[in-house]
Amino acid sequence: MPDAFITATSSVLPGPAVTNDAIEQVLGRVGNDPSRLRHRILKNNGIQKRHYAIDPATGRPTHTTAQLAAAAIRAAVDQRGIPLTDVELLACATSIPEHLMPGHASMVHGEIGSHACEIASLHGVCTAGISALKYATMAVQSGGTKSAAVSGTERTSMVLRSGAFRAELAARTLAEEEDPYLGFNQEFLRWMLSDGAGACLVQDKPKDSGLSLKVEWVELVSFAHELPVCMYMGGERTPSGGLVGWRDGESLEAGIRAGVLNIHQDVKVLGKHIVSTCARSLELLRRKHRFTPDDATWFLPHYSSEFFRDKTHDALVDVGFPIPYERWCSNLTERGNTGCASSLIMLDDFLASGRLRRGDGVVLLVPESGRFSCGWAMLRAV
């Protein structure tokens, strides 16, 4: 079976970096007063800067999700020094595409506008990006594809702007004794999520010069068979932990007033399960791949908040898989939480740091709170 190698990476972060004090200037205030929760949430998540595809002067979008993805893919291909026509597959991931149809990858392909090729749209939450990496890796390892481009892209700002919440808040003020503010589970995400795109090129041969990353394995484990929905958009949770989709409600208008098209996250459920599912998935994979802590010369974990950093470390120690902090690499504080793009942006930043050496093992960890799944990738510098 052919091997697969990551031969180039890139990232695109739209607009200037936005500091904590400027978030409401860009996204707008929800209600008339400044947020009552902003300082508390930002203190816990540790994020200092992030990017939004929003013109701060007009409040209008500067890019579509597809445009961000296409820009990242072009940058990776340019870094590799090959023509776009050599790319036989586009595996494109996002959590919130602009359209219900056509698929996200179709729109990215349209933006690239180069040549006929295979496309694949990967949808989910944070693990969508690593799912795209796995799809591309399997395509190359099958022998059917020599060069595949992978992208993970998020433009969550389009659903975090203040205008996205007007109908819900207006409906609340009509109801007696309703609080004219967002619930914590919605406002929590306004201070957590931001925009960006990461990409990489997966090929059947390493570069002739310089380091490439051999993809030794990529695995995803879901726990949705036993755990409830935690992060969701476009539906209402049921008492059993499932989800009723927006089309099955009384009407779309009523659903919008109820906030059904806004992003929600049950913070209590998140805290209960997100770290434990990382450890449980690791226990399955370490047996399958004879995976040890020594394999992780460098550890690139995606976590949504600095709040989970020590908890993740301690959970790995508890299952006999200690990875010292000096091997950890994270860009959360400077890049923000870009969902399914985070691991690809993190990998690009890490490679640009110049720390990688031949033979080093690079381990990616991507937990997801949608209904709890976890992705891992083992890469080796060659």
ZIVENDA-V225570 format. One record per residue. N is the residue number from 0. RES is the residue in one letter. OMEGA is omega in whole degrees, 0 to 359 (999 if undefined). Layout:
BEGIN
N:RES:OMEGA, N:RES:OMEGA
END
This chain:
BEGIN
0:M:180, 1:P:173, 2:D:177, 3:A:185, 4:F:170, 5:I:186, 6:T:178, 7:A:176, 8:T:176, 9:S:173, 10:S:178, 11:V:179, 12:L:190, 13:P:174, 14:G:177, 15:P:176, 16:A:181, 17:V:180, 18:T:183, 19:N:183, 20:D:185, 21:A:186, 22:I:183, 23:E:175, 24:Q:182, 25:V:182, 26:L:184, 27:G:178, 28:R:171, 29:V:189, 30:G:185, 31:N:187, 32:D:174, 33:P:181, 34:S:176, 35:R:187, 36:L:189, 37:R:185, 38:H:181, 39:R:183, 40:I:181, 41:L:177, 42:K:181, 43:N:186, 44:N:173, 45:G:182, 46:I:180, 47:Q:182, 48:K:175, 49:R:182, 50:H:176, 51:Y:175, 52:A:183, 53:I:172, 54:D:184, 55:P:180, 56:A:185, 57:T:185, 58:G:182, 59:R:178, 60:P:176, 61:T:181, 62:H:164, 63:T:176, 64:T:180, 65:A:179, 66:Q:177, 67:L:180, 68:A:181, 69:A:179, 70:A:179, 71:A:179, 72:I:178, 73:R:181, 74:A:178, 75:A:179, 76:V:177, 77:D:178, 78:Q:180, 79:R:178, 80:G:178, 81:I:176, 82:P:178, 83:L:182, 84:T:176, 85:D:182, 86:V:185, 87:E:184, 88:L:169, 89:L:176, 90:A:193, 91:C:183, 92:A:170, 93:T:176, 94:S:186, 95:I:175, 96:P:179, 97:E:190, 98:H:171, 99:L:172, 100:M:2, 101:P:183, 102:G:181, 103:H:182, 104:A:176, 105:S:181, 106:M:176, 107:V:179, 108:H:178, 109:G:178, 110:E:180, 111:I:171, 112:G:186, 113:S:189, 114:H:176, 115:A:179, 116:C:175, 117:E:176, 118:I:176, 119:A:177, 120:S:178, 121:L:186, 122:H:179, 123:G:173, 124:V:187, 125:C:183, 126:T:179, 127:A:180, 128:G:180, 129:I:172, 130:S:177, 131:A:176, 132:L:179, 133:K:180, 134:Y:181, 135:A:179, 136:T:179, 137:M:178, 138:A:179, 139:V:181, 140:Q:178, 141:S:183, 142:G:182, 143:G:183, 144:T:178, 145:K:181, 146:S:179, 147:A:175, 148:A:180, 149:V:173, 150:S:169, 151:G:188, 152:T:174, 153:E:171, 154:R:183, 155:T:181, 156:S:183, 157:M:178, 158:V:177, 159:L:178, 160:R:185, 161:S:181, 162:G:181, 163:A:185, 164:F:186, 165:R:183, 166:A:180, 167:E:181, 168:L:177, 169:A:178, 170:A:180, 171:R:183, 172:T:177, 173:L:181, 174:A:183, 175:E:176, 176:E:176, 177:E:179, 178:D:182, 179:P:176, 180:Y:175, 181:L:171, 182:G:183, 183:F:185, 184:N:174, 185:Q:183, 186:E:176, 187:F:185, 188:L:178, 189:R:182, 190:W:184, 191:M:194, 192:L:179, 193:S:192, 194:D:174, 195:G:178, 196:A:173, 197:G:181, 198:A:172, 199:C:178, 200:L:179, 201:V:185, 202:Q:183, 203:D:178, 204:K:175, 205:P:176, 206:K:178, 207:D:178, 208:S:183, 209:G:184, 210:L:168, 211:S:177, 212:L:175, 213:K:179, 214:V:181, 215:E:174, 216:W:173, 217:V:183, 218:E:175, 219:L:181, 220:V:179, 221:S:176, 222:F:182, 223:A:179, 224:H:184, 225:E:184, 226:L:185, 227:P:171, 228:V:181, 229:C:179, 230:M:188, 231:Y:178, 232:M:179, 233:G:179, 234:G:176, 235:E:181, 236:R:176, 237:T:178, 238:P:181, 239:S:179, 240:G:176, 241:G:185, 242:L:172, 243:V:185, 244:G:185, 245:W:181, 246:R:185, 247:D:178, 248:G:181, 249:E:177, 250:S:178, 251:L:179, 252:E:179, 253:A:179, 254:G:179, 255:I:178, 256:R:180, 257:A:178, 258:G:186, 259:V:180, 260:L:174, 261:N:179, 262:I:178, 263:H:171, 264:Q:177, 265:D:188, 266:V:179, 267:K:178, 268:V:177, 269:L:182, 270:G:182, 271:K:192, 272:H:192, 273:I:181, 274:V:182, 275:S:179, 276:T:172, 277:C:181, 278:A:180, 279:R:179, 280:S:178, 281:L:180, 282:E:177, 283:L:188, 284:L:182, 285:R:176, 286:R:183, 287:K:186, 288:H:184, 289:R:187, 290:F:180, 291:T:177, 292:P:180, 293:D:177, 294:D:185, 295:A:171, 296:T:177, 297:W:183, 298:F:182, 299:L:181, 300:P:170, 301:H:171, 302:Y:188, 303:S:188, 304:S:175, 305:E:177, 306:F:183, 307:F:183, 308:R:181, 309:D:180, 310:K:177, 311:T:178, 312:H:184, 313:D:178, 314:A:177, 315:L:177, 316:V:182, 317:D:179, 318:V:175, 319:G:181, 320:F:184, 321:P:173, 322:I:183, 323:P:183, 324:Y:181, 325:E:176, 326:R:182, 327:W:175, 328:C:179, 329:S:177, 330:N:185, 331:L:186, 332:T:184, 333:E:184, 334:R:183, 335:G:180, 336:N:183, 337:T:172, 338:G:186, 339:C:176, 340:A:191, 341:S:185, 342:S:179, 343:L:176, 344:I:179, 345:M:179, 346:L:179, 347:D:178, 348:D:180, 349:F:181, 350:L:179, 351:A:181, 352:S:178, 353:G:183, 354:R:185, 355:L:176, 356:R:180, 357:R:181, 358:G:179, 359:D:173, 360:G:179, 361:V:182, 362:V:175, 363:L:174, 364:L:180, 365:V:173, 366:P:179, 367:E:183, 368:S:180, 369:G:167, 370:R:172, 371:F:171, 372:S:184, 373:C:177, 374:G:176, 375:W:174, 376:A:177, 377:M:182, 378:L:182, 379:R:181, 380:A:181, 381:V:999
END
